[in-house]
Amino acid sequence: MNQTLKEKLSAKEKWIRLLFMILFAIIAGISKIIIYVIALVQFITLLFTNEPNKMLLDFSKNLSYYNYQMFLFLTYNSETKPYPFTPWPKETGNL
C-alpha cells in the first residue's frame, strides 16, 4: 500500500471526527423528533389560547440553531463541535 495513503488512513484525528459525526447524527435524529413534538404542542396551544407558547418558541428557536450548527459540523463546513463542546446556542437573529 502506498505510504502516504496508509498515513492518511491511519490519521487518528480523522477517526475521532467520524465518531463525533456519528454522535451528532444520532443527536440530530433525536432533535428532529423533539421539533415535531414541539410543533404539535404549539399547534394545540394555539388552538386553545390563540397564541403559541413563548417558552417553547424560544427553546425551539435555539434548538433550530443547534441543528444548524450540527449540520455545519457534519458537512465539514465547520470544525467547531456543537454543544456540549460549545455553549448552547442563543438566538442570534437570522441564520
Chimera marker file (.cmm) of the C-alpha trace (Angstrom):
<marker_set name="trace">
<marker id="1" x="0.000" y="0.000" z="0.000" r="1" g="1" b="0" radius="0.5"/>
<marker id="2" x="1.192" y="3.475" z="-0.812" r="1" g="1" b="0" radius="0.5"/>
<marker id="3" x="2.858" y="5.015" z="2.269" r="1" g="1" b="0" radius="0.5"/>
<marker id="4" x="1.004" y="8.349" z="2.026" r="1" g="1" b="0" radius="0.5"/>
<marker id="5" x="-2.344" y="6.592" z="1.652" r="1" g="1" b="0" radius="0.5"/>
<marker id="6" x="-1.521" y="4.455" z="4.663" r="1" g="1" b="0" radius="0.5"/>
<marker id="7" x="-0.651" y="7.588" z="6.660" r="1" g="1" b="0" radius="0.5"/>
<marker id="8" x="-3.886" y="9.293" z="5.586" r="1" g="1" b="0" radius="0.5"/>
<marker id="9" x="-5.989" y="6.283" z="6.573" r="1" g="1" b="0" radius="0.5"/>
<marker id="10" x="-4.293" y="5.908" z="9.935" r="1" g="1" b="0" radius="0.5"/>
<marker id="11" x="-4.651" y="9.555" z="10.964" r="1" g="1" b="0" radius="0.5"/>
<marker id="12" x="-6.205" y="9.358" z="14.414" r="1" g="1" b="0" radius="0.5"/>
<marker id="13" x="-7.956" y="12.747" z="14.224" r="1" g="1" b="0" radius="0.5"/>
<marker id="14" x="-9.972" y="11.641" z="11.180" r="1" g="1" b="0" radius="0.5"/>
<marker id="15" x="-11.350" y="8.618" z="13.013" r="1" g="1" b="0" radius="0.5"/>
<marker id="16" x="-12.129" y="10.695" z="16.088" r="1" g="1" b="0" radius="0.5"/>
<marker id="17" x="-14.044" y="13.122" z="13.888" r="1" g="1" b="0" radius="0.5"/>
<marker id="18" x="-16.004" y="10.179" z="12.458" r="1" g="1" b="0" radius="0.5"/>
<marker id="19" x="-17.022" y="9.184" z="15.996" r="1" g="1" b="0" radius="0.5"/>
<marker id="20" x="-18.185" y="12.740" z="16.692" r="1" g="1" b="0" radius="0.5"/>
<marker id="21" x="-20.059" y="12.784" z="13.390" r="1" g="1" b="0" radius="0.5"/>
<marker id="22" x="-21.902" y="9.579" z="14.319" r="1" g="1" b="0" radius="0.5"/>
<marker id="23" x="-22.720" y="11.020" z="17.748" r="1" g="1" b="0" radius="0.5"/>
<marker id="24" x="-24.075" y="14.270" z="16.285" r="1" g="1" b="0" radius="0.5"/>
<marker id="25" x="-26.029" y="12.404" z="13.595" r="1" g="1" b="0" radius="0.5"/>
<marker id="26" x="-27.789" y="10.438" z="16.355" r="1" g="1" b="0" radius="0.5"/>
<marker id="27" x="-28.443" y="13.625" z="18.336" r="1" g="1" b="0" radius="0.5"/>
<marker id="28" x="-29.803" y="15.302" z="15.183" r="1" g="1" b="0" radius="0.5"/>
<marker id="29" x="-32.259" y="12.438" z="14.722" r="1" g="1" b="0" radius="0.5"/>
<marker id="30" x="-33.483" y="12.783" z="18.297" r="1" g="1" b="0" radius="0.5"/>
<marker id="31" x="-33.659" y="16.548" z="17.900" r="1" g="1" b="0" radius="0.5"/>
<marker id="32" x="-35.821" y="16.142" z="14.803" r="1" g="1" b="0" radius="0.5"/>
<marker id="33" x="-38.364" y="14.145" z="16.818" r="1" g="1" b="0" radius="0.5"/>
<marker id="34" x="-38.336" y="16.812" z="19.546" r="1" g="1" b="0" radius="0.5"/>
<marker id="35" x="-39.016" y="19.518" z="16.955" r="1" g="1" b="0" radius="0.5"/>
<marker id="36" x="-42.013" y="17.550" z="15.618" r="1" g="1" b="0" radius="0.5"/>
<marker id="37" x="-43.388" y="17.198" z="19.157" r="1" g="1" b="0" radius="0.5"/>
<marker id="38" x="-42.892" y="20.920" z="19.796" r="1" g="1" b="0" radius="0.5"/>
<marker id="39" x="-44.688" y="21.748" z="16.542" r="1" g="1" b="0" radius="0.5"/>
<marker id="40" x="-47.657" y="19.602" z="17.580" r="1" g="1" b="0" radius="0.5"/>
<marker id="41" x="-47.754" y="21.092" z="21.095" r="1" g="1" b="0" radius="0.5"/>
<marker id="42" x="-47.531" y="24.605" z="19.646" r="1" g="1" b="0" radius="0.5"/>
<marker id="43" x="-50.453" y="23.880" z="17.325" r="1" g="1" b="0" radius="0.5"/>
<marker id="44" x="-52.554" y="22.537" z="20.204" r="1" g="1" b="0" radius="0.5"/>
<marker id="45" x="-51.589" y="25.538" z="22.350" r="1" g="1" b="0" radius="0.5"/>
<marker id="46" x="-52.570" y="27.867" z="19.508" r="1" g="1" b="0" radius="0.5"/>
<marker id="47" x="-55.965" y="26.174" z="19.209" r="1" g="1" b="0" radius="0.5"/>
<marker id="48" x="-56.784" y="26.817" z="22.864" r="1" g="1" b="0" radius="0.5"/>
<marker id="49" x="-55.062" y="30.153" z="23.569" r="1" g="1" b="0" radius="0.5"/>
<marker id="50" x="-54.778" y="31.814" z="20.137" r="1" g="1" b="0" radius="0.5"/>
<marker id="51" x="-51.047" y="32.286" z="20.645" r="1" g="1" b="0" radius="0.5"/>
<marker id="52" x="-48.021" y="29.993" z="20.742" r="1" g="1" b="0" radius="0.5"/>
<marker id="53" x="-46.181" y="29.186" z="23.954" r="1" g="1" b="0" radius="0.5"/>
<marker id="54" x="-43.381" y="31.778" z="24.356" r="1" g="1" b="0" radius="0.5"/>
<marker id="55" x="-41.048" y="29.429" z="26.243" r="1" g="1" b="0" radius="0.5"/>
<marker id="56" x="-41.401" y="26.771" z="23.536" r="1" g="1" b="0" radius="0.5"/>
<marker id="57" x="-40.799" y="29.412" z="20.860" r="1" g="1" b="0" radius="0.5"/>
<marker id="58" x="-37.503" y="30.380" z="22.480" r="1" g="1" b="0" radius="0.5"/>
<marker id="59" x="-36.414" y="26.788" z="23.065" r="1" g="1" b="0" radius="0.5"/>
<marker id="60" x="-37.352" y="25.652" z="19.555" r="1" g="1" b="0" radius="0.5"/>
<marker id="61" x="-35.509" y="28.593" z="18.001" r="1" g="1" b="0" radius="0.5"/>
<marker id="62" x="-32.354" y="27.714" z="19.950" r="1" g="1" b="0" radius="0.5"/>
<marker id="63" x="-32.819" y="24.033" z="19.090" r="1" g="1" b="0" radius="0.5"/>
<marker id="64" x="-33.042" y="25.006" z="15.417" r="1" g="1" b="0" radius="0.5"/>
<marker id="65" x="-29.754" y="26.909" z="15.695" r="1" g="1" b="0" radius="0.5"/>
<marker id="66" x="-28.243" y="23.864" z="17.397" r="1" g="1" b="0" radius="0.5"/>
<marker id="67" x="-29.354" y="21.680" z="14.489" r="1" g="1" b="0" radius="0.5"/>
<marker id="68" x="-27.826" y="24.195" z="12.107" r="1" g="1" b="0" radius="0.5"/>
<marker id="69" x="-24.511" y="24.003" z="13.998" r="1" g="1" b="0" radius="0.5"/>
<marker id="70" x="-24.622" y="20.199" z="13.930" r="1" g="1" b="0" radius="0.5"/>
<marker id="71" x="-25.254" y="20.112" z="10.194" r="1" g="1" b="0" radius="0.5"/>
<marker id="72" x="-22.420" y="22.571" z="9.570" r="1" g="1" b="0" radius="0.5"/>
<marker id="73" x="-20.124" y="20.224" z="11.503" r="1" g="1" b="0" radius="0.5"/>
<marker id="74" x="-21.447" y="17.086" z="9.788" r="1" g="1" b="0" radius="0.5"/>
<marker id="75" x="-20.944" y="18.569" z="6.321" r="1" g="1" b="0" radius="0.5"/>
<marker id="76" x="-17.394" y="19.827" z="7.074" r="1" g="1" b="0" radius="0.5"/>
<marker id="77" x="-18.484" y="23.465" z="6.818" r="1" g="1" b="0" radius="0.5"/>
<marker id="78" x="-17.304" y="23.945" z="10.399" r="1" g="1" b="0" radius="0.5"/>
<marker id="79" x="-14.650" y="22.355" z="12.557" r="1" g="1" b="0" radius="0.5"/>
<marker id="80" x="-16.351" y="23.616" z="15.718" r="1" g="1" b="0" radius="0.5"/>
<marker id="81" x="-18.128" y="20.885" z="17.619" r="1" g="1" b="0" radius="0.5"/>
<marker id="82" x="-21.609" y="21.928" z="18.765" r="1" g="1" b="0" radius="0.5"/>
<marker id="83" x="-22.971" y="21.727" z="22.306" r="1" g="1" b="0" radius="0.5"/>
<marker id="84" x="-21.811" y="20.251" z="24.726" r="1" g="1" b="0" radius="0.5"/>
<marker id="85" x="-18.371" y="21.234" z="23.416" r="1" g="1" b="0" radius="0.5"/>
<marker id="86" x="-19.509" y="24.833" z="22.944" r="1" g="1" b="0" radius="0.5"/>
<marker id="87" x="-22.210" y="26.808" z="24.780" r="1" g="1" b="0" radius="0.5"/>
<marker id="88" x="-25.870" y="26.103" z="23.977" r="1" g="1" b="0" radius="0.5"/>
<marker id="89" x="-26.854" y="28.400" z="21.094" r="1" g="1" b="0" radius="0.5"/>
<marker id="90" x="-28.827" y="31.518" z="21.906" r="1" g="1" b="0" radius="0.5"/>
<marker id="91" x="-30.965" y="33.471" z="19.499" r="1" g="1" b="0" radius="0.5"/>
<marker id="92" x="-28.590" y="35.274" z="17.148" r="1" g="1" b="0" radius="0.5"/>
<marker id="93" x="-31.008" y="36.725" z="14.629" r="1" g="1" b="0" radius="0.5"/>
<marker id="94" x="-31.050" y="35.456" z="11.077" r="1" g="1" b="0" radius="0.5"/>
<marker id="95" x="-29.119" y="32.389" z="10.097" r="1" g="1" b="0" radius="0.5"/>
<link id1="1" id2="2" r="1" g="1" b="0" radius="0.2"/>
<link id1="2" id2="3" r="1" g="1" b="0" radius="0.2"/>
<link id1="3" id2="4" r="1" g="1" b="0" radius="0.2"/>
<link id1="4" id2="5" r="1" g="1" b="0" radius="0.2"/>
<link id1="5" id2="6" r="1" g="1" b="0" radius="0.2"/>
<link id1="6" id2="7" r="1" g="1" b="0" radius="0.2"/>
<link id1="7" id2="8" r="1" g="1" b="0" radius="0.2"/>
<link id1="8" id2="9" r="1" g="1" b="0" radius="0.2"/>
<link id1="9" id2="10" r="1" g="1" b="0" radius="0.2"/>
<link id1="10" id2="11" r="1" g="1" b="0" radius="0.2"/>
<link id1="11" id2="12" r="1" g="1" b="0" radius="0.2"/>
<link id1="12" id2="13" r="1" g="1" b="0" radius="0.2"/>
<link id1="13" id2="14" r="1" g="1" b="0" radius="0.2"/>
<link id1="14" id2="15" r="1" g="1" b="0" radius="0.2"/>
<link id1="15" id2="16" r="1" g="1" b="0" radius="0.2"/>
<link id1="16" id2="17" r="1" g="1" b="0" radius="0.2"/>
<link id1="17" id2="18" r="1" g="1" b="0" radius="0.2"/>
<link id1="18" id2="19" r="1" g="1" b="0" radius="0.2"/>
<link id1="19" id2="20" r="1" g="1" b="0" radius="0.2"/>
<link id1="20" id2="21" r="1" g="1" b="0" radius="0.2"/>
<link id1="21" id2="22" r="1" g="1" b="0" radius="0.2"/>
<link id1="22" id2="23" r="1" g="1" b="0" radius="0.2"/>
<link id1="23" id2="24" r="1" g="1" b="0" radius="0.2"/>
<link id1="24" id2="25" r="1" g="1" b="0" radius="0.2"/>
<link id1="25" id2="26" r="1" g="1" b="0" radius="0.2"/>
<link id1="26" id2="27" r="1" g="1" b="0" radius="0.2"/>
<link id1="27" id2="28" r="1" g="1" b="0" radius="0.2"/>
<link id1="28" id2="29" r="1" g="1" b="0" radius="0.2"/>
<link id1="29" id2="30" r="1" g="1" b="0" radius="0.2"/>
<link id1="30" id2="31" r="1" g="1" b="0" radius="0.2"/>
<link id1="31" id2="32" r="1" g="1" b="0" radius="0.2"/>
<link id1="32" id2="33" r="1" g="1" b="0" radius="0.2"/>
<link id1="33" id2="34" r="1" g="1" b="0" radius="0.2"/>
<link id1="34" id2="35" r="1" g="1" b="0" radius="0.2"/>
<link id1="35" id2="36" r="1" g="1" b="0" radius="0.2"/>
<link id1="36" id2="37" r="1" g="1" b="0" radius="0.2"/>
<link id1="37" id2="38" r="1" g="1" b="0" radius="0.2"/>
<link id1="38" id2="39" r="1" g="1" b="0" radius="0.2"/>
<link id1="39" id2="40" r="1" g="1" b="0" radius="0.2"/>
<link id1="40" id2="41" r="1" g="1" b="0" radius="0.2"/>
<link id1="41" id2="42" r="1" g="1" b="0" radius="0.2"/>
<link id1="42" id2="43" r="1" g="1" b="0" radius="0.2"/>
<link id1="43" id2="44" r="1" g="1" b="0" radius="0.2"/>
<link id1="44" id2="45" r="1" g="1" b="0" radius="0.2"/>
<link id1="45" id2="46" r="1" g="1" b="0" radius="0.2"/>
<link id1="46" id2="47" r="1" g="1" b="0" radius="0.2"/>
<link id1="47" id2="48" r="1" g="1" b="0" radius="0.2"/>
<link id1="48" id2="49" r="1" g="1" b="0" radius="0.2"/>
<link id1="49" id2="50" r="1" g="1" b="0" radius="0.2"/>
<link id1="50" id2="51" r="1" g="1" b="0" radius="0.2"/>
<link id1="51" id2="52" r="1" g="1" b="0" radius="0.2"/>
<link id1="52" id2="53" r="1" g="1" b="0" radius="0.2"/>
<link id1="53" id2="54" r="1" g="1" b="0" radius="0.2"/>
<link id1="54" id2="55" r="1" g="1" b="0" radius="0.2"/>
<link id1="55" id2="56" r="1" g="1" b="0" radius="0.2"/>
<link id1="56" id2="57" r="1" g="1" b="0" radius="0.2"/>
<link id1="57" id2="58" r="1" g="1" b="0" radius="0.2"/>
<link id1="58" id2="59" r="1" g="1" b="0" radius="0.2"/>
<link id1="59" id2="60" r="1" g="1" b="0" radius="0.2"/>
<link id1="60" id2="61" r="1" g="1" b="0" radius="0.2"/>
<link id1="61" id2="62" r="1" g="1" b="0" radius="0.2"/>
<link id1="62" id2="63" r="1" g="1" b="0" radius="0.2"/>
<link id1="63" id2="64" r="1" g="1" b="0" radius="0.2"/>
<link id1="64" id2="65" r="1" g="1" b="0" radius="0.2"/>
<link id1="65" id2="66" r="1" g="1" b="0" radius="0.2"/>
<link id1="66" id2="67" r="1" g="1" b="0" radius="0.2"/>
<link id1="67" id2="68" r="1" g="1" b="0" radius="0.2"/>
<link id1="68" id2="69" r="1" g="1" b="0" radius="0.2"/>
<link id1="69" id2="70" r="1" g="1" b="0" radius="0.2"/>
<link id1="70" id2="71" r="1" g="1" b="0" radius="0.2"/>
<link id1="71" id2="72" r="1" g="1" b="0" radius="0.2"/>
<link id1="72" id2="73" r="1" g="1" b="0" radius="0.2"/>
<link id1="73" id2="74" r="1" g="1" b="0" radius="0.2"/>
<link id1="74" id2="75" r="1" g="1" b="0" radius="0.2"/>
<link id1="75" id2="76" r="1" g="1" b="0" radius="0.2"/>
<link id1="76" id2="77" r="1" g="1" b="0" radius="0.2"/>
<link id1="77" id2="78" r="1" g="1" b="0" radius="0.2"/>
<link id1="78" id2="79" r="1" g="1" b="0" radius="0.2"/>
<link id1="79" id2="80" r="1" g="1" b="0" radius="0.2"/>
<link id1="80" id2="81" r="1" g="1" b="0" radius="0.2"/>
<link id1="81" id2="82" r="1" g="1" b="0" radius="0.2"/>
<link id1="82" id2="83" r="1" g="1" b="0" radius="0.2"/>
<link id1="83" id2="84" r="1" g="1" b="0" radius="0.2"/>
<link id1="84" id2="85" r="1" g="1" b="0" radius="0.2"/>
<link id1="85" id2="86" r="1" g="1" b="0" radius="0.2"/>
<link id1="86" id2="87" r="1" g="1" b="0" radius="0.2"/>
<link id1="87" id2="88" r="1" g="1" b="0" radius="0.2"/>
<link id1="88" id2="89" r="1" g="1" b="0" radius="0.2"/>
<link id1="89" id2="90" r="1" g="1" b="0" radius="0.2"/>
<link id1="90" id2="91" r="1" g="1" b="0" radius="0.2"/>
<link id1="91" id2="92" r="1" g="1" b="0" radius="0.2"/>
<link id1="92" id2="93" r="1" g="1" b="0" radius="0.2"/>
<link id1="93" id2="94" r="1" g="1" b="0" radius="0.2"/>
<link id1="94" id2="95" r="1" g="1" b="0" radius="0.2"/>
</marker_set>
